[in-house]
Every structure is written in C-alpha cells, then in structure tokens.
C-alpha cells in the first residue's frame, strides 16, 4: 500500500488557475484513496471559494481525492496558510505533505515520482519537483533553491532551457521551493512547520535549513514535474520582507563564530544594497527593514530561534555551508558589468572563506 499523501493547495484569488489545476489533480496517477486534498483559501475576493464549492467539492472522493476546504477570514500569508493545512493533514495521519502554489499544476506522475524518491532513502526530508514555466514548459522556473552565503535565496536555473540543462536524479539542494515540494510528515513533526513570523519570503529557505540541521537532505526529483505560472512580482513592498527575513534567518541559525566570519561581507553587502535601494526607489523599505532590529520583539524571536536551532542541530555549520554559493545568479536582476566583476570576486573569496567555517 502506498503512503498517504495530502496535497496542500494554498488559494488566493485563484479563479484564473482553478480549472486547469483541478484537471491536473483529476489526472494524477497516484491512487485516489491514498490522496487527500486540503484547500486553504486566504480570504480570496474573486469568488474562488464559491467556485471550489460549486464545481470541485461534488467530485470529492470520486474524480478527485477527498477534498477538505478551509476558507479563512483574512489573508494569513504563505507560511500560516500552509501550516493550517499541514496541521490538519498530520492529525489525519498523512505520511507526506505536498505543498502546491495556487498558480501551479501537476504532471500526472508528479506525486508518484516524488513519493518514490522519498521512499528510496529515509534521510530525505523534502523532495523538490522540477518547476517548469506553465506558459513555456520547455523553460525551467526552478530546479531547487540556491542560498548565497550572505543570506539571499533564489531559484536555480530560472529562465534556463530544459534541453540545455543536465539534472541529476536525487541531487542535493540547499532548500526546496514551496511552490511544489513533497515533505516527509515525520520530519515536519521533528523540525517544526513553516515560520509564520516571516510571513512572506524566505519561509521555504528557513524550513530547508532546519531540515538540514536535523540531518536530513533536500533533494531534486526531475521526473516529478510541476508547471508554474510564475510572474516576477515587482511590488516595492516585497523588498522590506526580503531584507528583513534575510537577516532574521541568518541570525537565527548561524553559529556565533560563523557570523563573525561573515560580518565584514554582510556590512559590504549593506553598503551595496543602499546604493541599489536608492537607485531602485526602495530605500524606504530598506530603512524599515533596519528598524525591525530595534524592536524587542525581533530579539525575543531570534533568542528563541537560536535556542530551538541548537536543540535541533545534528550537523556543523561546515556541513550547512557546503551547499551555499558565492554567486548571485538571479535572472530577474541581471548584473551590470561592474556588478559581475564584484560577484566573481566575492564568489572566488567564498571558495576559501567557507573552508574556515567549522
């Protein structure tokens, strides 16, 4: 008998995607009686809940897996929204949880292949599906998360042609994108759920870090395919959450001496980011991110996170940084000539700097 899997579909104004997403769920090869579908709706205003109730709930346990709909009165964010579904799934005895973005649809083999990968090794904590662009399936959206040693996280191979990319089955990655990932239930019970304090951005990176701290691996399964209708969000507000959370995650999990090694480079990045923020018009968001460090709430949070991280830790920082990179390859922000030179220098320095981290 195959493991029980619950798909957590986090919906927010999802009407443009619902028809194709639910058709993909109908077409899954995985046995319907070993699947559950929990839809958490984050207070959609476009009629998503009404459409789900009218068109898809009647198919529950027949054409579709059993569906549980959890509508929310307000937008709880990515982390808390997914956590509501995860908690319900764990209570129901699910062995695996599959997180699926509202703008992502599954290949018929996606769940089956991801579960087979996870079942092949009990040390696997999460399995990243290969994310292809919904509108251009020959192009990769993400083959796993890359983590820069200064805290930045970005999608590997974003915008790269699938035909020109060689991907190894089961290769280890720093973290998995929450847009399409299978996570072992027992691992979540051990390391905890997504961090709702982060609210937006870096939640999947932070969870992937905890999974690795506990001695598990995040891996890629290229044969588990998800089509993601990805569009880069250019809202300036995102920079506040990205900058705030980048620092919070680093200070939560890096050991003290690792932070000392990184301190000069972190300060150098801050100088560079000030210039970029002024040029990009998001200096206000950068300043607001700095202001969070003067809040007692922030330091109470970090103190608790560091304590929990130490209790969870089974590996050294040397093992953690093994998968970190010194290169910024984020295609949404193509580097200028001068920036590329700086990026190459930093990457070269990182090859030696990481050898000093224990």
N, C-alpha and C positions, 0 to 999 in steps of 0.2 A: 504493500500500500504506500502511495506517495505521501510525502509530508503535507500537512495542512498549511496552505499559504493564504494570507489575507492581503489583498491589494488595497492600499490607502490612496484614494483619489481625492486630492485637495482641490476643491472647486471654488473659483471666484470669478463671477461674470463669465461663465464658461460656455454660453449658448453657441458661439461660433465653432466650438470644437466638439460638442457633446455627441452629435450624430456619428461622426467618424470614430471617436473614442469608444463609444459603446458598441459599434460594429466590430471594432478590433477586439473587444472583450468577448463578444459572442464567438469569434473565430479562434480563440485560444485553444491550443492542443491539449493543455493541461486538463485533467479530469475535473469537470464542473463540481463534483461532490467533494473535491479536495481544495476547492477555492472558495474564498469569501471576498466580498467587495464592500468596503466601508467608504461611503462618500461623505466627506466633511465639507460642508458649504460655508464659506467665510462671509456670510451676510451679503450674498450677491444681490444686485439690484436690477438685473436684466432678465429675470424670470427663470434662472437656472433651476431653482428648486422645484418650481411648478412643472417644468418640462421633465425633470427626472421623475417626479411623482406620476405624471400622466403617461409618459412614454416608456420608461425603463423599469420602474418598480413592478409593473404587471408581468415582466419577463423574469423576475427573480425566481431562482431555482428551476427554471426551465431552459430558455435560450441563454440566459445569463446565470452566473453564480448567484448565490444568495446575497441580496443587497441590504445593507443597513444604512439608512440616511440619517446624518447628524447635522441638521441645519443650526447655524449659530446666529445669535442676535447682533454680533458685531464682528468685525474683521480681527481675528485673533493672531494673524501673522502666520508665516510659514511653519515655524517651529511648534507653536502651541496647537495650531490646527492639525498638523500631522500627529502630534502627541495624543490628541483626543482619540484619533483613530487607532493609534498603536496600543494605547491602554486598553481599549475595548477589545482589540484583537488578541492581546496577551491574556486577558481574562477568559476569552473563548477558547484558549488552548492552541493558538496558532504557533506553528514552529518557525515560520518565516513570515516577514512583513515585506511587502514590496511597495515602495513609495513611488507614486506616479504624479507628475505635474498635470495641471488641468489642460495644458496645451500639448500633451504628448499622447501618442497612440502606440500600441504594442504590435509587434510582428507576432503571428500565430505561435511561433516557437519560443518567444521571449522568456516566458516564465519557466517553461520546461528546461531550457538550456541553462538558465541561471541557477535553478534548483540543482540540476545535475552537477554543475561546477561546485556549488556549496557543499553538496553531499560527498564530493570526492576527497575533502580534507576538513576535519573538524577544527583546524586552526584558521579557517577562512571565516572572517566576521561579516564581511559585506562583499557583494558581487555587483560590480558596475556593468550595466548593459551598455552596449555601444550606441551612443546617441547620434543619429543622423538627422539632417535637416528635413523636416516634413515636406517642405516645398521643393527641396533639391536633395533627394535621397542618395545621390552619388557623392555628397559632401558631408564630412564629419562635423558634428556640433561639439562632441566631447568623447574622448576615449579615456576619461579619468581626470581627476583633479591634480593639478600641479601646485606645489606650495613653495613659494620663494622664501629664502631664509629670513627675509625682513617682514614676513607675515602675509604677503599678498597671495591670494589664491586665484587661479584661473583655469579655464578648460583647456586640456591638452588637445592639440590637433584641430582646434576650432577653425573652420573655414578651409581645411585641407581636403583635397580629393581623396576619396576612399581608395581608388585604384592605385594611388601613388604612396600608400601608407602600408607598412608592414606591422601587423599587430599580433602579438603572441597570446595564445590562449592561456589564461590564468596568470598573466604577468602582474606583478605587484604594482600598485599605485599608491600615492600618498593619501588620497581620500576619494570617495565616490560622490558624484553629483546627486543631489536629492531629486533630480528630475526623473530618474529611472534607476532605482537601485534595490536589490534584494538584501535584507539584513536578517541575520540569524536571531531568533527571538531570545534565546538564552544569553546571547551577547548583550542585547539591549537591557535585559534584566540585570546583568552584571555591571555594565558601564554607565547605564542611565540613558534617558531619551534625549531628544534634541533640546538644546539650551534655549528656552523661551526668552531669557533675558536679552539675548542677542537680537531677537525679533525679526531681523531682516539682514541677510548676507552673512556668510562665514559659518552658518549653523552646521552645514554638512561638513565643512573643513574641520570644525571643532569636534564633531562626533567622530569623524575618521581618525583624528588624533587620539581620542580616548580609546578607540578600538585598538589602535596600535600600542598604546601604553599598556593595555591589558594583555598584550602578547599575541593578538590576532592579526590577520592580514586583510587588507582591502585589495581585491583583485579585479581584473577586467575579463569579461566574457564576450569576445567579439561576435559570437554566434547568437547572443541574446540581443536583439535589435529593437530599438525604440526610435520612433520618428517624432522629433521635437520641433514644434513651430516656434522656433527661437527668434526673438527680435531684441536687439540690444536696447535696454531702457536708458534713455538719455536724461531722465529727470535728475536735476541737480541734487535733490534730496537724498539720492542714493549714496552720494559721497560722504554724507555725515555718518550713515550706518556702516559703510565700508571702512572708513578711517577709525571710527570708534571701536568697531569689533575687531579689527586687525590687531590693535594694541591689547585689547582685553584678552584675546585668545593667547597671544604670545606670553603675556604676564601671568596667565593662569596656569600654563603647563611647562614652560621652560624652567629648568633649574636655575638657581641664582647665578652660578658661575657661567652658565651659558648666556644669560642676559648680559653679564659683564663683557663677554667676548663680542656680543652683538651690538653693545651700546654705541660705539663710535659710528657704526654703519647705520644704525637706526637714527642717530642725530643727523647724519649726512642725508639720509632719505627725507627727513623732515624739512631740511633746507630746500631740497629739490621740489618737494611737494608744495611748499609755499609758493614757489615760482609758478608751478603748474596751476595751482589753485587761483592765483591772481590772473593768469592768462586765460584760464578756463571759466572764470566767473563763479567759482565755488569756494572762495576764501571764507565766506560767512560759515558755510558748512564745516570747513576745516577748523575754524575757531570754535564752533560749537562742540566739535569732537574733542578738542583740547579741554574745553570747560568741564566735560564729564569727569576728568581726572581730579577735579577739585571737589567732587561730591563724595561725602562719606558713604553713600550707597554703593559707589563704584568700588571703594576699597574693602567694604564689607563683602561684596560679591567676590573680589579677587582673593581675599583671605580664605573664604570658604572653598573656592575653586581650587586653590593651591593645596589645601588640606585634602580635599577629595582626590585630587590628581596624585598626590603622594601615596594615598592608600591604594589607589588603583594600579600604580606603576609596577610593572614587572620587567621593564627594559630600560636601558640607559638612554640619555639624550643622544649619544653617539649612534644608536640604532635608529632613533627617530629621525635625525637629520640625514641619514643615509639616502632617503628618497627626496630630500629637498633640492631645489635648484637655485642657481645664482643668476639665471637668465629670465628676463621678462619677455614672454612670447604671447602677449595678449593682443590678438589681432584687431580688436576694436580700437586700440590706441597704437597705431603704427608709429614706431620710434623715428625721430629725426636722425640725421647723420651724426650730430654731436651726441645725442642720447644713445645711439647704437654703440658708439665708441665707449661711452661710460658703462653701458650694460656689459660689454665684452670685458672691460677691466674688472668690474665687480664679479662677474662670473669666474674669471681667472683667479681672483683673490679667494673666492669661496672654495675652490678646489683644495686650497691649503688650509683655510680657516677651519673648515669642518673637521680636519684631522686633529685639531686641538681640543675639540669638544668631547668630553667624556661623560 
